[in-house]
Amino acid sequence: MPALLKRLERRTAEKLVLSQYNPEIEIEIPTSRVAQIWRVMELEELLGV
């Protein structure tokens, strides 16, 4: 199963709009193709600092 690590810009009932930095583009993915969404946390947030 493929995985993506992108920034979530917008979410609707029909699609997710994701962005990436290099090259700078937006990607639209139908929610029917998404199995899970996980949040990536920075170390300070994880440690509660």
C-alpha positions as CSV (number, residue, x, y, z in Angstrom):
1,M,0.0,0.0,0.0
2,P,1.5,3.4,-1.0
3,A,2.0,6.1,1.6
4,L,2.4,9.9,1.3
5,L,3.9,12.4,3.6
6,K,2.4,15.8,2.7
7,R,0.9,18.8,4.3
8,L,-2.9,18.7,4.7
9,E,-4.3,22.0,3.3
10,R,-8.0,21.3,3.1
11,R,-10.4,18.4,3.7
12,T,-13.9,18.0,2.4
13,A,-16.3,15.1,2.3
14,E,-15.2,14.3,-1.3
15,K,-11.4,15.0,-1.3
16,L,-8.2,15.9,0.5
17,V,-6.0,18.7,-0.8
18,L,-2.4,18.1,0.0
19,S,0.7,20.2,-0.7
20,Q,4.4,19.6,-1.0
21,Y,7.4,21.9,-1.0
22,N,9.7,20.7,-3.8
23,P,8.4,21.0,-6.4
24,E,5.7,23.3,-4.9
25,I,2.4,21.7,-6.0
26,E,-1.1,20.8,-4.6
27,I,-2.4,17.3,-4.9
28,E,-6.1,16.3,-4.7
29,I,-7.0,12.8,-3.6
30,P,-10.5,11.4,-3.3
31,T,-11.4,10.5,0.2
32,S,-12.5,7.1,-1.1
33,R,-8.8,6.3,-1.8
34,V,-7.7,7.2,1.8
35,A,-7.4,4.5,4.4
36,Q,-5.8,6.4,7.2
37,I,-4.5,9.9,8.1
38,W,-1.7,10.2,10.7
39,R,-0.4,13.3,12.3
40,V,3.4,13.9,12.2
41,M,4.5,15.7,15.4
42,E,7.7,17.7,16.0
43,L,9.8,16.5,18.9
44,E,9.0,19.5,21.1
45,E,5.2,18.8,20.7
46,L,5.7,15.1,21.4
47,L,7.6,15.9,24.6
48,G,5.1,18.6,25.7
49,V,7.7,21.4,25.6
